[in-house]
């Protein structure tokens, strides 16, 4: 928690919010850091007050504090339990931790309309109605690792939490992440984040990123965004970001808030710098960091993983190993152990799997492919058949999210996804020429934030690194993912939409290097696989360096490659400002402005060399010295980081302003 209520930092008190309630309390969860201790009494009934305590982080319209449950008439400071909470002024309260107490019965009383409240689920528990009554709330131990429920206690139907409208009483709205909820009001959309067990929330999407102990992104109207990040009692760096702006504060007992009027952004052009103002709390002072146009897409790559990989290099036997599942073996049904293997694609003595006469692979890969994903493989065939299937059934019909990769009798590659109907992509080229071909299926899906809206996914088919077709599919928000095991090469029979029985025969041909990812492969990565497989290069550097960097901006480039397990690198004509220490890194200065000489990266491996050549264009800083930081009306020293600024905030609390002190000079 950020500064406690007895801190000496001057902070404005928030008026107590008295919400009269009728309650039955059968359990007590007093916070150990708040005296006095919870009274050890038998369950009681009567009227209880819900008070928002003196705030521990006051940022104007946003306040982090504690909700206290107490009995009117009890001694001052006496309460039954407390919960960390975030108050959005005049809008609602969200309780962030240990949010339920067994057996509380909620029933609004009094003439004044209370603020809406919603509760996040407690760690390891889920919120459930008791005895089928939506007026009572109990804790239930969770049976799996899925996020628990959100409870909405509100009389405001204009408030939605995770896509569920508020109604009088208790409403349960399942979340998709135990550290995030989405609240929608008539003002806009709020994304609320909270950490647990003294650890920050670390989440990201294509449009935002958070790394903070508590945070919120508020979209207010069409072009105004409010950002806030809260730290805990220790030293921490707390960050909240959108596509347009990144805000961070580093220190002990810290909190930061900013309101940004987002100017229109032109694709391909520099982000437009704008005035930003906000509030802060910093018990011992802090570092403020503000930057513009930082790509949040780069952050997403931190979670990119190879989920499964069958190299088919065994060369003998009736099993094959998924290298990403601790060597777990997949059974090859119907294979001739002596005739079922041949030389594979690429360099070296790699092997490949031959399937014929109905032979197929039964894998244990059950992970869902909903969301971003990719499947890539090499095939060689004169016939065709069903290459891979991940399907679930209801009777003879395939359930939504079932997926299949087929080589048709005519030699085309066909991808099928079962949604409300069958959706398909079919290649224009044919691959039944008894030559090796590389097939890749990528899926780029709109992120699911639990708002109960259909999600759009773009499916792409590549043959030999060339795009064959795309299709956009809308998927219902409540569709169940298919967790049935993937089968490789197995025949299938099914009916769909009450039509006649469909049969797809087993695959006859050769397979190699089947990979499954939890992200959409890029065209460069797919081209790298193809080059290695066709022996055009023993290995290919698949990562792409930044083509431009600004004065004062940190440049980082980790070298990623495919085709070999390891390689050593030699770098030629590196600019003086770049060093190689496991990755290329450096910060250019004003004297480095301009296009660099051609940088050459030569990699050596046991199979031979690989190379990458590129240049870097150093541009002037995006934020120039005309832009300054003012704290409580006074300028403070401002440092420039290429895309933004960094400044030291004095101990205490107050307001800050990022402004252009000389607009005419900036033009």
C-alpha positions, 0 to 999 in steps of 0.5 A, spaced: 500 500 500 502 507 498 503 512 504 499 509 510 493 514 513 498 516 519 503 519 514 506 526 515 505 528 507 500 533 506 494 530 503 486 532 502 481 528 506 476 525 502 469 526 505 466 520 509 461 516 504 456 513 509 452 507 506 447 505 511 446 497 510 443 491 513 448 486 514 449 479 517 456 477 518 459 470 520 466 471 518 471 477 520 477 479 516 480 485 519 486 488 516 492 486 521 495 493 519 489 497 522 488 498 529 484 496 533 483 489 532 477 486 529 472 484 535 471 477 537 464 477 537 458 472 535 455 474 528 450 480 529 445 483 525 443 491 524 445 497 520 453 498 518 456 504 515 461 503 509 466 508 510 472 510 505 477 512 510 483 517 509 486 516 502 493 513 502 493 516 495 489 522 493 490 524 486 484 529 485 478 525 482 482 518 483 483 516 490 486 509 493 484 508 500 480 503 504 473 501 505 472 500 513 465 496 515 463 499 522 457 499 526 454 506 528 455 508 535 461 504 536 468 507 538 471 512 533 476 507 529 472 501 531 471 497 525 469 489 523 474 489 517 477 493 511 479 493 504 483 496 499 479 500 494 479 505 489 474 511 489 473 514 482 470 521 484 462 521 483 462 515 479 463 508 483 468 505 488 472 498 486 474 494 492 481 491 490 483 486 495 480 480 499 473 483 497 468 478 500 466 477 507 463 470 508 455 471 509 454 479 508 447 480 506 447 487 502 441 491 502 441 499 501 437 503 506 436 511 507 434 516 502 441 518 499 443 514 493 449 511 494 455 510 489 455 504 485 460 499 488 463 493 485 468 487 488 474 484 485 474 476 487 479 474 492 485 471 491 484 463 490 477 464 491 470 466 487 464 470 489 458 466 489 451 467 491 448 464 497 442 459 497 440 462 490 439 469 493 443 475 489 442 479 496 447 474 499 455 473 498 459 468 500 466 465 498 467 459 495 474 455 494 476 455 486 477 449 483 481 451 477 486 457 475 481 461 471 479 468 474 474 468 479 467 472 478 466 480 479 460 482 484 456 488 482 453 492 488 449 497 485 443 501 483 446 504 477 444 501 471 448 505 467 454 502 470 457 495 466 462 491 469 466 486 464 460 487 460 454 486 465 449 491 467 448 493 474 442 492 477 439 493 484 442 487 488 448 482 487 450 481 480 456 476 478 460 478 472 466 473 470 472 476 469 478 474 464 484 476 468 484 476 476 488 482 476 483 486 471 476 489 470 473 493 465 468 498 467 463 502 462 459 508 464 456 514 460 463 517 460 467 512 457 471 505 458 475 504 465 480 499 465 482 497 472 488 493 474 491 491 481 496 487 484 496 481 489 501 478 494 505 485 494 506 484 487 504 488 481 500 487 476 504 486 469 499 486 463 499 488 456 495 488 450 496 491 443 493 498 446 495 498 453 501 496 458 501 496 465 506 494 470 504 497 477 501 495 484 494 498 482 492 502 476 487 505 471 486 507 464 480 512 463 477 513 456 473 520 457 469 522 451 472 521 444 479 524 445 481 525 452 485 519 456 486 519 464 492 515 466 494 513 474 499 508 477 499 507 484 505 503 488 506 500 494 510 502 501 517 500 498 521 502 492 518 500 485 517 503 478 510 503 476 508 504 469 501 505 465 501 506 457 497 507 451 499 507 444 499 514 445 503 516 451 507 512 457 507 515 464 511 512 469 513 514 477 519 511 481 520 511 488 517 509 495 510 510 497 508 513 490 502 515 485 502 518 479 496 521 475 495 525 468 490 527 463 491 527 456 487 530 450 490 526 445 491 529 438 489 526 432 495 521 430 497 520 422 499 513 421 507 513 419 508 520 422 511 522 428 506 523 434 504 529 436 506 532 443 501 535 447 500 538 454 499 533 459 497 535 467 496 531 473 497 530 480 502 525 484 504 523 491 511 521 493 513 520 500 520 521 499 520 524 492 520 520 485 522 520 478 517 522 473 517 519 466 513 521 460 514 519 453 510 519 447 508 514 441 512 508 445 510 502 441 506 497 446 506 492 440 514 491 443 511 489 450 507 484 447 513 480 444 515 478 452 509 473 452 511 470 445 512 462 446 513 456 442 507 451 445 509 445 441 514 442 436 515 435 433 521 435 429 520 428 427 528 426 427 527 420 431 528 416 424 525 409 427 520 407 432 512 408 433 513 414 437 515 422 436 517 427 441 514 434 442 520 438 444 516 443 448 512 438 453 518 435 457 520 430 451 512 427 452 511 422 446 506 422 441 504 415 439 504 414 431 498 409 430 499 404 424 506 406 422 511 401 419 517 402 424 522 401 418 518 404 412 515 410 416 521 415 416 525 418 411 530 424 410 527 431 412 528 438 410 534 443 411 541 442 412 544 436 416 542 429 417 534 431 419 529 426 418 521 426 417 515 422 418 512 418 412 504 417 413 501 412 409 495 406 409 491 410 415 497 411 419 497 418 424 499 421 430 495 421 437 498 427 440 497 430 448 497 437 445 490 440 448 492 447 449 487 452 446 488 455 440 483 461 441 486 468 441 493 469 437 496 463 434 500 460 429 501 453 426 507 451 421 509 445 418 513 442 412 509 437 407 511 433 401 505 429 398 502 426 391 495 425 394 493 429 400 488 428 406 487 431 413 494 434 415 492 436 422 485 437 426 483 439 433 476 438 434 470 437 439 464 434 437 457 434 439 454 427 436 456 427 429 457 435 428 463 439 430 463 444 435 465 451 434 473 453 434 474 446 431 480 447 426 482 443 420 488 443 415 487 439 409 490 438 402 484 437 398 484 432 392 485 437 387 492 439 391 490 445 394 491 447 402 484 448 405 484 451 412 477 450 416 474 453 422 468 452 425 464 458 428 457 459 427 458 456 420 464 453 417 469 458 415 475 457 410 481 459 406 483 455 400 490 456 397 491 458 389 497 454 388 497 446 389 502 442 393 501 435 391 507 435 386 511 430 391 516 436 393 517 439 399 512 445 401 512 450 407 505 451 410 503 456 415 497 458 418 497 465 423 491 468 427 491 475 429 485 476 434 482 482 437 484 482 445 479 479 449 478 484 455 472 481 458 467 486 455 462 480 452 463 483 445 464 479 439 472 478 437 474 479 430 480 474 428 484 475 422 486 468 419 492 468 414 494 462 410 502 462 407 504 457 402 512 457 401 512 464 405 507 467 400 500 469 402 495 465 399 489 468 403 486 471 409 479 471 412 476 475 418 472 471 423 467 474 428 467 469 434 462 470 440 465 472 446 462 466 450 465 461 445 468 455 449 475 453 446 477 446 444 481 443 448 481 436 445 488 433 443 491 435 436 491 429 431 496 429 425 494 425 419 488 422 422 481 421 417 475 424 420 467 424 418 462 429 421 456 432 419 455 440 419 448 444 418 444 438 417 448 436 411 450 429 409 456 426 412 463 429 410 469 425 410 476 427 409 481 421 408 487 420 412 494 424 410 498 420 405 505 423 404 511 426 409 511 431 414 517 435 418 518 440 423 511 441 425 510 447 430 505 451 434 506 458 437 501 462 441 502 468 437 502 470 429 508 469 426 511 475 421 512 474 414 519 475 416 519 469 420 515 465 415 520 467 410 526 464 414 523 457 416 522 457 408 529 459 406 532 454 411 528 448 409 530 449 402 537 450 403 538 457 401 541 459 407 543 454 413 540 459 418 536 466 418 536 472 422 529 473 423 529 479 428 528 486 425 532 492 428 529 499 428 530 502 422 530 509 426 532 511 433 532 518 436 537 522 439 537 520 447 532 514 445 535 507 448 536 502 442 536 495 443 536 489 438 536 482 440 538 477 435 534 472 434 535 466 428 532 460 426 535 454 423 541 452 428 541 451 435 546 456 436 551 461 433 556 466 434 556 473 431 561 478 428 559 485 427 562 490 422 561 497 421 558 498 428 557 506 429 561 508 435 554 509 439 552 502 439 555 496 443 554 489 442 553 485 449 549 479 448 545 484 444 546 491 440 544 497 445 546 504 445 544 511 445 545 516 440 547 523 441 546 529 436 553 528 433 550 521 430 544 524 427 543 521 420 543 515 416 549 510 419 553 506 414 551 499 412 551 494 419 553 487 417 551 481 422 555 475 420 553 469 424 557 462 424 554 456 425 556 448 425 552 448 418 554 455 415 554 462 415 548 467 416 547 474 414 543 480 416 545 487 413 541 494 415 542 501 416 539 506 422 537 513 421 538 517 427 533 523 428 533 529 432 529 528 439 521 528 439 521 532 445 525 538 445 528 543 450 522 548 449 518 542 453 518 543 461 516 540 467 513 544 472 511 542 479 506 545 484 507 551 479 515 551 479 519 549 474 524 543 475 530 540 472 528 536 466 532 531 462 530 529 455 530 521 453 528 522 445 521 520 445 520 524 452 522 527 458 524 525 465 524 529 471 525 529 479 519 530 483 520 533 490 517 529 496 510 530 498 504 531 493 501 536 489 500 537 481 505 537 475 504 540 468 508 538 462 508 544 457 511 548 452 514 554 455 516 557 448 511 555 443 513 560 437 520 557 438 518 550 437 515 551 431 
